[in-house]
Amino acid sequence: DIGCGVGRITCDVARHYKKALVVGVELSKRMIEQAHRLLVGDPLKRMIEVSLEKEGLGVVSAPSFGLTNIFLAQGSALTLPFAPNQFDLVTSTNLIDRVSDPEKMISEAVRILKPGGYFILVDPFNWLQPELWNRARTMDQFKTLLTQNKLEIDQAFDGLAYKELLDGRGGHLNWSV
């Protein structure tokens, strides 16, 4: 799971595929530490507390998931710390439109993917830095970029509505995915 953050997708995959080793990679050391506490657990068995006061939601406490089939690594999506042909499945959500070199991220995902493996890429493509996207400003251009990296597209969706909650006061952003 490239850009795993605190491990939402990593957790879902690990809980569903209990016999698989699920790997999450994230640039932020703080996020990796939080993901480890949440997904694997705190050695002292303390409840995990997350402050959402900035968002108007207070402090939330929860136990960890206690998963044993997860490995978390700190690393960049542009230079993934894995050997080639290691993974049956590579996922990335809400990241590719935020990296400095989207084409490099795609080539890194392809590099670590086993032949015949799957790359699941989900993103609202909000184009916060449109200068990064001179080769992929439309869905067709993005599909071309993927096929140039030897990826076969099984499914592609465009135009799905997505509402991102920003805070407890109802602040939100509307995205088109």
Secondary structure, DSSP 8 states (H G I E B T S, - for coil): -BT-TTTHHHHHHHHH-TTS-EEEEES-HHHHHHHHHHHT--TT---EEEE-GGGT--EEEE-----SSEEEEE-BTTB-SS-SS-EEEEEEES-GGGSS-HHHHHHHHHHHEEEEEEEEEE-----SSGGGGTT-SSHHHHHHHHHHTT---S------EEEEE-STTS-EEEEE-
